Amino acid sequence: MKSGLNVIKAIFLGIFVLILGFGIISMVMMFDYVNKCVHITPRDNLPVVEHDKMYCIEDFFIIEREENKDGRKIHISWTDGSSGKPEDIKWLNGELFTVTGGTGYLSISIEDWNPHSPEGSYGVVTVRVAG
């Protein structure tokens, strides 16, 4: 009878070790995956956008763990009630932009991801434009 109990204990111990090992491996893989994803955080103390001054997206967002800029999608538009027109926003090489006219507020959004992690990250800020 005692050897039968030892066999049952050994079986349960083996199952417990397998479940524990699977859990540890799953946690390590989860943290590895999360650390491969781009992380976008809006900056504190956003600048007031001035006419004819160059800005880049990093002036408005902290972008962490980005491997390359191929996954970036940036969109800038005037919010309702602003006096600016779409043509008042000028892009230089898709990286820098300037505002040449209008006043009000701009909505700046960015979406980004790395090639080997399909999880994307998204951020949006609204900034004031002073003429």
Phi, psi and chi 1 to 4 in degrees:
 res  aa     phi    psi   chi1   chi2   chi3   chi4
   1 MET       -  -38.4 -176.2   71.7  178.1      -
   2 LYS   -66.6  -37.1 -164.1  151.3 -176.0  127.6
   3 SER   -69.5  -31.1   68.5      -      -      -
   4 GLY   -65.2  -39.6      -      -      -      -
   5 LEU   -66.4  -37.9  -84.1  172.9      -      -
   6 ASN   -64.5  -37.9  -73.0  -19.9      -      -
   7 VAL   -66.2  -43.8  170.0      -      -      -
   8 ILE   -63.9  -43.0  -68.0  173.0      -      -
   9 LYS   -62.0  -41.3  -74.5 -179.1 -175.4  178.1
  10 ALA   -64.2  -39.9      -      -      -      -
  11 ILE   -64.5  -47.6  -69.6  171.8      -      -
  12 PHE   -64.0  -39.1  -81.2  119.0      -      -
  13 LEU   -63.9  -40.4 -177.7   61.5      -      -
  14 GLY   -63.4  -44.0      -      -      -      -
  15 ILE   -63.2  -42.9  -68.6  171.6      -      -
  16 PHE   -61.1  -43.6  175.7   74.8      -      -
  17 VAL   -64.0  -41.0  167.6      -      -      -
  18 LEU   -63.6  -44.4  -74.6  174.3      -      -
  19 ILE   -65.3  -42.9  -69.5  171.9      -      -
  20 LEU   -62.7  -44.1 -175.7   63.1      -      -
  21 GLY   -62.3  -43.3      -      -      -      -
  22 PHE   -62.0  -41.6  177.4   75.5      -      -
  23 GLY   -63.7  -43.3      -      -      -      -
  24 ILE   -64.8  -45.0  -69.1  170.9      -      -
  25 ILE   -62.4  -41.0  -70.4  170.7      -      -
  26 SER   -62.5  -42.6  -64.0      -      -      -
  27 MET   -64.3  -43.1  -68.5  -66.4  -73.2      -
  28 VAL   -62.6  -43.2  167.8      -      -      -
  29 MET   -66.0  -37.9  -69.5  175.4   68.6      -
  30 MET   -63.9  -47.9  179.6 -175.3   69.4      -
  31 PHE   -63.9  -36.8  -77.7  113.4      -      -
  32 ASP   -62.5  -44.0 -178.7   55.2      -      -
  33 TYR   -64.4  -46.7  179.7   79.9      -      -
  34 VAL   -62.3  -37.3  168.0      -      -      -
  35 ASN   -72.8  -10.1  -74.5  -31.0      -      -
  36 LYS   -91.4  -12.5  -70.0  179.3 -178.1  175.9
  37 CYS   -82.8  146.9  -65.2      -      -      -
  38 VAL   -71.1  142.4  176.0      -      -      -
  39 HIS  -123.1  123.4 -175.6   71.8      -      -
  40 ILE  -116.3  127.8  -62.6  172.9      -      -
  41 THR  -129.2  126.9  -52.7      -      -      -
  42 PRO   -62.5  140.6  -21.8   32.6      -      -
  43 ARG   -73.7  151.1  -72.2 -167.2 -178.8  -86.7
  44 ASP   -78.9  162.1  -63.3  -27.3      -      -
  45 ASN    53.5   57.9  -55.1  -33.7      -      -
  46 LEU   -65.4  141.4  -67.3  171.5      -      -
  47 PRO   -74.0  154.0   27.5  -34.0      -      -
  48 VAL   -82.0  127.4  173.7      -      -      -
  49 VAL   -76.9  126.4  175.3      -      -      -
  50 GLU  -106.6  151.3  -60.2  172.7   13.5      -
  51 HIS   -63.6  142.9  -72.5 -179.3      -      -
  52 ASP    60.4   22.7  -58.7  -42.1      -      -
  53 LYS  -111.1  137.9 -175.1  175.9  175.5 -173.4
  54 MET   -81.7  139.1  -64.0  -59.6  -98.8      -
  55 TYR  -132.4  151.4  -64.5   92.6      -      -
  56 CYS  -122.0  166.0   66.4      -      -      -
  57 ILE   -63.3  -28.3 -161.1   70.7      -      -
  58 GLU   -69.4  -13.2  -75.2   87.3    4.4      -
  59 ASP   -70.2  -19.8  -66.7  -28.1      -      -
  60 PHE  -115.4  -19.5  -55.2   97.1      -      -
  61 PHE  -136.1  148.6  -63.0   97.1      -      -
  62 ILE   -97.2  119.8  -61.9  168.3      -      -
  63 ILE  -113.2  115.5  -56.6  168.3      -      -
  64 GLU  -114.1  149.0  -60.4  171.1  -64.5      -
  65 ARG    61.2   30.9  -62.5 -172.1  -66.2  -96.0
  66 GLU   -87.4  123.4  179.5 -176.9   51.6      -
  67 GLU   -81.0  -40.5  -68.7 -177.6    4.1      -
  68 ASN  -153.5  170.5   56.7   48.6      -      -
  69 LYS   -92.8    9.0  -63.7  179.2 -179.2 -178.1
  70 ASP   -65.3  -29.3  -64.9  -19.2      -      -
  71 GLY   -86.5   -3.5      -      -      -      -
  72 ARG   -72.5  137.7  -81.8 -171.3 -174.4 -178.5
  73 LYS  -130.7  118.0  -70.4 -176.2 -178.5  178.3
  74 ILE  -114.5  136.3  -57.9  168.7      -      -
  75 HIS  -134.9  129.4 -179.9   60.9      -      -
  76 ILE  -126.5  129.5  -59.2  175.3      -      -
  77 SER  -147.0  158.1   61.5      -      -      -
  78 TRP   -77.3  142.5  -68.0   97.2      -      -
  79 THR   -84.6  167.7   60.5      -      -      -
  80 ASP   -59.3  139.9  -68.1  -21.6      -      -
  81 GLY    89.2   -5.3      -      -      -      -
  82 SER   -84.0  153.4  -63.0      -      -      -
  83 SER   -93.6    1.4   68.0      -      -      -
  84 GLY   -80.6  158.6      -      -      -      -
  85 LYS  -114.3  158.0  -57.4  177.2 -168.5  100.1
  86 PRO   -55.4  -35.0  -25.8   33.3      -      -
  87 GLU   -72.8   -8.3   56.5  -91.2   13.8      -
  88 ASP   -76.8  -10.0  -69.3  -26.1      -      -
  89 ILE  -102.4  115.9  -56.8  167.4      -      -
  90 LYS  -110.6  132.1  -54.2  -71.3 -175.6 -159.6
  91 TRP  -102.8  144.4  -75.7   94.1      -      -
  92 LEU  -124.4  112.3  178.1   65.9      -      -
  93 ASN    58.6   21.8  -63.2  -28.8      -      -
  94 GLY    68.6    3.1      -      -      -      -
  95 GLU  -112.7  -40.2  -66.5  -67.7  -41.1      -
  96 LEU  -112.3  149.9  -58.2  170.8      -      -
  97 PHE  -140.5  159.5   73.0   93.7      -      -
  98 THR  -139.4  155.0 -173.7      -      -      -
  99 VAL  -110.3  125.1  177.5      -      -      -
 100 THR  -101.5   -9.7   57.9      -      -      -
 101 GLY  -169.0  169.5      -      -      -      -
 102 GLY    89.9  160.1      -      -      -      -
 103 THR  -136.9  164.4   58.1      -      -      -
 104 GLY   128.7 -135.3      -      -      -      -
 105 TYR  -132.2  140.4  -69.5   88.2      -      -
 106 LEU  -105.3  140.4  -73.3  176.9      -      -
 107 SER  -102.7  120.1  175.3      -      -      -
 108 ILE  -115.6  122.4  -56.7  172.0      -      -
 109 SER  -127.0  150.5   63.5      -      -      -
 110 ILE  -138.3  139.7  179.6  172.8      -      -
 111 GLU  -126.2  136.2 -177.0  179.0    2.2      -
 112 ASP  -149.9  151.2 -159.9   -1.7      -      -
 113 TRP  -157.4  160.2   63.2   90.7      -      -
 114 ASN   -96.1  155.2  -74.7  -33.1      -      -
 115 PRO   -62.3  -32.9   -1.8    1.8      -      -
 116 HIS   -98.4    4.1   60.9  -84.2      -      -
 117 SER  -131.8  106.0   62.1      -      -      -
 118 PRO   -68.4  -11.7   22.6  -29.5      -      -
 119 GLU   -69.0  123.1  -69.9  -73.3  -36.0      -
 120 GLY   -96.8  166.8      -      -      -      -
 121 SER  -126.7  148.4 -173.4      -      -      -
 122 TYR  -136.8  142.2  179.8   79.7      -      -
 123 GLY  -145.6  148.4      -      -      -      -
 124 VAL  -144.0  139.8   63.8      -      -      -
 125 VAL  -135.6  157.3  -65.8      -      -      -
 126 THR  -120.0  125.8  -58.9      -      -      -
 127 VAL  -124.4  151.3  -65.8      -      -      -
 128 ARG   -85.8  141.7 -172.3  168.6   68.8   85.2
 129 VAL  -109.9  122.2  176.4      -      -      -
 130 ALA  -106.4  133.4      -      -      -      -
 131 GLY   -77.8      -      -      -      -      -
